[in-house]
Amino acid sequence: MSAGTASGTVGAASAVPVEGAVPGKGRRRFYLGVSAKLVLSVLFALAWTGVSVWISLPWVADLAPHIGPAAAWTVVALAAYLPGFIVALMTMSLVLDRQPPLAVEDPVTAMTVVIAARNEEAGIAATVRGVAGAHYSGSVAIILADNGSTDATSQRALEAAADAGVPLRVVREEKPGKSNALNAALAYVTTPYVITVDADTILHREALQRLISRLESSLPDTVAVAGSVLVRNSRTNLLTRMQEWDYYLGIAGVKRMQGLYQSTLVAQGAFSVYRTAELLRIGGWPDAIGEDIVVTWRLMEGGNRVVFEPTAVAFTDAPSRTRHFFRQRARWARGMFEGIRAVPPWRQARGLTKFVAGLDLLIPLLDIGYVLVWLPGLALFLIGIPAVVSVWTLSVLPVTLIVYGALRHYQSRKVFGPLGLSVRKNRFGYLGFLLAYQALCSSASLVGYSQFLAGSARRWK
């Protein structure tokens, strides 16, 4: 998050240049400061929660004789108050979000694209062709960070680069771990910017230009920009169909909220740009299962900003098997804990970043509430016992539909429209996303939290 100054103090509505605009360019207009937007969003969320508490008093009174007053308040808080506060905060933040226009529309600063890969011979050629075919007016170098592949990954990448007429350097790192491969490649980067792209990710033709445009249109202390990663294999099965909506609405919505406050908590390795000097300053990527999470938190630790560009789009393959999905989401949950351990929210220099990062401390409670309170309560409700889940808690569904409906409209009009893309209807996937998807995510997250607390051996695949 960000205020009008790096200190993160609360600002007010005033006539100032839009944050992120290049000095001397753009018109002066009335602008509601980012800090003021946070204050309004928090007040709205608190008001929403206050009304929820008032409405739920009979519910608490019904529960208390059976499980005790303290447990009754805890159950209701986990099932209703906490989710309601988070949804209300995100809703108002998105309503107030007005991303500054791209002041630098055709950047030319030299960049290096690093593709980390291990045994990706089947898809690496498409990834290389996607990078080579992306529009960018400046110089683009490509490095394949081969993490000890035992197949023909490097050969296929070199062949694809030769066919596309672009140079490609292969840097081989035998020590397992994505961070080791990325750091080995970083030693060969001589350009001001470095972009990471996963080996199963395909860039939209405007992705590089828009990503760098956002970086150079932002405030000078912006050190990274997260691109928008969407699912390209959604037709595989119901699981990938549900993930299509998660990436398109859920993850994109969270990143938009965090980007509004200029504290995007994950500049994901699948597609993000970083200032090379800043990466070198913090020692590159850490040895962590969530290396992109930890590196983002470390980049922001000194007061820097990380933003999100929704129109810099890349398409990736989502897990198509439940087992692989669980492992991925468990890694993400464990990576979040690694980020909190490496740079606790209270150590962030900017006040707004403290707040955004602090919200991550609530996420495990949301998952606990969903798996251990909501799901059992829903099962009781379906057999006629509305003790935990009642009509009041089910009323969150229409609110969810409204929020996701608004996000769908925004994504279609503001993101896909300018890029010449269209949205598939995918009705069954959307229904599954609304009704069943969170159960999978929260269950997998609890596994990841347990693995972190137990110090279990790390698994990347």
N, C-alpha and C positions, 0 to 999 in steps of 0.2 A: 504494500500500500504506500501511497505517497501523498505528502502534503505539498503545498507550494514551495516548501523549503525542505532541505534534506533532513532537518531535525525531526520531522514528523509531527510538529505541533499542529493543533487544530486550526484550520483556516476558516474563512467565511466567504460568502458570495461576494464577488467583486469584479470590476472590469479589468481583467488582466489577459495577456496573451494565453492561448490554449497551451496547456502543458504538453511538451513534446514538440512544439513548433520550432522551426529554426529561427533564431533571433533575427529580427528585421523583416521577416516574411509573415504574411497572413494579417488579417484585420484584427483589431482589438474589438472584443465583444464581451457582453456579460457572460461570466463563466462561474459556475458553482464549483468551488474548489473540491479536490478529491477528499480532503479531510472532512469537509462539510457533508459530502455524500456519505461518508462512513458514519458520521454522527446521526444523520437522518435514518440511515439503514438500521443502525443499532437501536435507535429510539422506536422505530417501527417494529422491530423484532421483539423488543421488550414489551411494547404495548400488546402485541399479538400474544405473547406468553402470559401477560397479566390477565387478559380476557380468558385465555385457556384455563388458567388456574381458577378463576371465578366460576367458569362453566363446569369445571370438573369436581367441584366440592362435593356434590352428591355421590359422584363416583368414588372418591376417596372415602367418604363416609360408609359406603357399602362394602368396600374392601377391608377397612380397618378391623372390624370384629373378627375377621377370618385370619388375617396375617399380621395384625398389629399396625398401629398408626405409622411408625417409621417405615416399615416395609411397604405400606400402602402408598405413601408419598413417593418412595423410591420407584415403585413399579410405574406409577402414573408419570413421574418425571422422565423415566427412560422410554416409556411408550408414547408419550405425547408432548411434554414440555420441551425436551431437548430437541427432538426432530422438528417440532414446530418453530422453535427459535432459529435453527439453522436454515430451514426452508424460507422463513420470513426474511431473514437477513440476506439470503441470496436473491430472493425475489425483488426486494427493494433496490439492492445493488444493481441488478440487471436493468431495472426500470430507469435508474439514474445514469447508467453507463452511456457515455457519448465519446467514443474513441476518437481522438484527434485525427484529422485527415493526414495522409502521407505527404509530408512537405517535400521529401526527396523522392521523386517518382522514378528516376532512372539512375540508380547508383552505379558507380564504376570501380569502387574500392576492391582490390584484389582479395580473393578468398581461397581457402583450401577446404575441400569436402573430404572428410574421412569416413570411410565405410568399414566398420568393424565386422568381421565375418569369421565363422568357424564352420567348415563343412557345409557350405552354401552353394555348391556348384549348380544346383537345379535352378536357382533364382537370381544369382548374382549378376548375370548378364543383363537381365531386365533392369536391375537397379542401376547399373553403370550406364545403360542407355538412357534411363530417365534423367540422371544427372547431366549427361552429355547433351541431352536435348532440351534442357531447361533454358529459358531465355535469360541472359544476363549480359550486360554491356561490358562488364569488366573482365579481368582475368580470373579463370577458375582452374585450380589445380586439383587433381584427384589422387588420393592415397588409399590403397586397400590395406587395412590393418588385419593381416591374416593371423588369427590366433591359433596357430598350430594345426591347420587343416590337414586332414589325411586324404582328402579327395582332390579334385581338380579345380577348386575354387579360384585360385590365383590364375591358372591358365585361362579359365572361362572369362574372368574379368579382363585380362589383358587382350583376349581376342575381341571382346565386346568394345573395348576402348579403341582398339585398332580399327575396327569396322566403322566406329563413329568418328574417327579422325581426331581423337583427343589423347593427350598423354596421360599415363597412369603409372604411379609408382607403387610397387608392392613392398610393404614393410612387414616382415615376418617376426612374430613374437611367440616363442614356444611356451612360455610360462602361462598356464591357464588363467583365465579371468579377463573379462572385457576391459576392465580398467588398465590392465597391463598392455593390452593391444593398443588402446587409445593413447596411452602415454608414450609408447614406442613410436607411434605415428606423429605425436605432437612434437617430438624432437626434430622432425623434418619439416615442420610448418614454418614458413618464412613470411606469410601474409598476415595482415592485421586481423583478419577474421578467420575463424575455423568453424565449419558446420559439420555436425555429426549426422549420419544417415545410417539406419539399420540395413542389414543386408537383404531383408525381405520387404523393403519399403520403396515405393515408386513415387517420384516427385511429379506434381502437376507442372506444366510448362512455365507457369508464372511464379512458382514457389520460391525460387532463389531471389528473384527480383523483389518480391513483396516482403520476404523476410528481412533482407538487408535494408529495404526502404523503411521498414518500421524501426530498425535499429538506429538508422541515421536521422530519422524524424523525431526520435525521442530525446529526452534530456541527456546531457553529456555523461552523467554517471550511470546510464543504462549499460549493463555489461553483457546481457544475454537476452535473446528473444526466443520464446518457444513457438514453434510452428503448430499448425492444426493437423493432427494425425487422425485419419478416418480409416474405416475397414474396407478392404477391397475384395475379400473372399466371403462376403455375407451370404452368398447363395449356397454355401456348402451344406449347412444344416440349421436347425433352430437355434443352436447355441451361437453360431456366428451371426445369425439374423438379429438376435437380441443384442449382441455386442455392437452391431452397427448403430443401434439407437443409443447405446451407452456412450460411444465415442462421439456421435453426432450431437447428442443433447446433454447427457450427464457430464462427461468430462469437459466438453467444450464450454458448458455453462459455468462449471467451477473455475475453469481457467479464465473465462471472461471476467468473473467476479474478482479473482485474484489479480488479473491484469489491470482492472480498473484502479486498484490500489497499488499498482506497480510493484507487486510482490508475488509474482507467479512462483509457486513453491517448487515446481519441477520443470526445468528446461530439459525435456525428455531427450534421451539419447537417440530416439528414433528420428527426430528432425528438429534441431535447434541450432542457433548460431551463438557463438561466444566471441568476446574480444580475446585474441590470443595472449596478449600481455597479461590480462587478468587471470587466465588459466595458469600461465607460468608463475604468476605471483603466488598463487595458493598451492603450487606444486602439482598441478594437473588433477586427474581423476583419482579419487581415493580407492583403496582396496575394500570395497563394500559391495554387497549384493544389490544395493540401490545406489550405484555410483553416481547416476545422474541426479538423484535427489540430494545426496550429500554435497556434491559439487555446487549445486544451485544454492544451497543454504550457506555454504562457505563464501561463495561469490557475493552474497548479500550481507554477510556478517559485518563488513566495514561500512555499511551505509549505502551500498550500491543498489540499483534497481534491476529487476528482471520483468519483462513484459510479455504479452501474448499477441500474436498476429493471427486472427482467425482466417484470413484469406490466403495465408501461406500454407497451402494444403499438400499433404502427402498421404499416400494410401499404403496401409500395411496389412499383413496377414494376421488375423486374430486366431487364437487357439480354437481348433475345431473339435477337440476332445475334452470332455469334462475334466479328466485327470490333468491335462496340460493347462487348462484354464485355472484349476485350483492352484497349481504350482505357481503360475504367473501371478495371480492375485495375492497368494501368500508371500511371494517375493516383494511385491509392491508394499504390502503392509509391513513386512519386516524392514524394507528400505526406509519407510517413513520413520520407524523407531530409530534406525541408524542416523537419520538426519537430525532427529530431536536430540539424540545423544551427542552427536558431533557438535552441533550448534543449537543449544536450547533456545527457545523463543525469546527468553528474557535477555539473551546475549546479543540479539540483533540490535544494531545501532539506531535504526529508524523506528519511531513509535508505531507507525502503521504496519511495518513489517512484523513487529512484535505481536500485534493483534492478529494478523492473518496467520502467522506461524502458530500462534497460540490456539487457534481453532483446531489444529491437528490434534491437540491434546484431548479434544472432545470426540474425535472420530472413533476411538476404541469403545467409548461409552455408547455411541450410536450402534455399533456392531453388536455389543453385548445386549443392549436393549432389544435389538431386532431378533437376534437368535434365541435369547433366553427368556424374553418377555413377550414380544409381539407374536412370534410363531406359535408358541404354546397357547397363548391367549386366543389366537385365531382358530386353532384347533378346537378349543373349548367353545368358542362362539358358534362354530359350525355344528356342534352337537347340542346347541341350545343353552349354553352356559356363558352369558356375556359378562363374566366377572372381570376379566382383564381387557379384552377388546370389546368395545361396545359401539353403538351408533356414533357416539362422539368421536371415537378414534378412527372409525371408518370414514368420517367426514373429511379426513385429510386427502382421500382419493380425488374428489373433485378439484381441490386446490392443486394437487399434483398435475392433474390433466390441464388445468389452466396454465400453470408454469411451463410445462413441456410444450403445450400448444403455442405459447408465445415464443419459446425458443425455436420451435420448428419454423415459425413464420420468419423469425430473424435470420436463421441459417439459410433458408431458401432465398430470401430477398437480398440479404446483405453479403452472404458468403458465396453460395452457389450461383446466384444470378450473375454477378460480375465475372465469374470464372467460366461461364458457359456450361455449367454442370446442372444436372437435374436430380431430384430426389426420388428414389424408388418408394413405392407405397409400403411394401413389406408389412402388411397389417398383422400377420401372425407373429412376426418378430416383435412388433410394437406391443402387442397384447402380452406376450411373454415377458417383455422388458418391464412392463408396468406391474405384472402380477407375481412373477416368480424370480426375476433376475437378482433382486436385492438379497434374497435368501442365499443364493449361490455366493455372491460377493462377500457378504458379511461372514458366512461360515468359513470361507477361504481365508478371510482376514484374521479371524480368530486363530486359525492354524498358524498363520505367519507371526502373530504376536506371541504365541506360545513358543514357537521355534526361537524367536529372538530372546525371550526371557530364559529359555532353557539352554541357550548357547549351542543349539544344534548345528551340525555340519551344514554348510551352505550349498544350495543346488541352484544352478542357473537355468537348467532345462528340466 
